[in-house]
């Protein structure tokens, strides 16, 4: 189960009733209130009466598709700050079109339950904190990359930009624990492939620690591995499948850097 977030409101924009029920079932364990709309226009009308904390948006819908709805939501000062996660089976250029229209995130259907849950929780946590604290200037995060692969460790740094952060490295669980305690990184990028030890044990230990539990963990995984993490409580703040793609690696790290900064401000 992803990290606890106080109950908030999610607007699900989905014209397919069966898929809407499936997504509701995936999100129900998080404890949030879910309201719905059948298309983009219905979503805009609904937000005239009630502003949600997060929008889960399908792309292909009658009357008004998700791309147009994203553009109009971003153009309205009342709704511009609400995070939008596009969830669609549309392939080809759907991800690029979603981000160009103003979406904050993108997941392809059918969504892995754990991935959907952790993305929703992270966006809700950031939204809730930013409403209280404002939107501070970006930080230059300290990032620990734990992986057995020299290629993965190098890719994470190059994809984010070596001059955009301070990077530490570890190859296994013991070394990663030592780096965490010595340097207190802002973000842990945790590969499931370690030289020794267990990525799951490390993630659980971090989130059981009062001092470390708010440190965002980005999990790097291979296809099929996420299912073994779904039974864990509070496993990670985000997940990214391998092989890594530069734009997506950077997007995920920027999101978690923002979360880390807001959490530190909240604790100050």
Beta strands, then each sheet from edge to edge (+ up, - down):
strand 1: 9-13
strand 2: 33-37
strand 3: 54-57
strand 4: 83-88
strand 5: 105-108
strand 6: 142-146
strand 7: 166-170
strand 8: 187-191
strand 9: 216-221
strand 10: 238-241
sheet 1: 2+ 1+ 3+ 4+ 5+
sheet 2: 7+ 6+ 8+ 9+ 10+
end
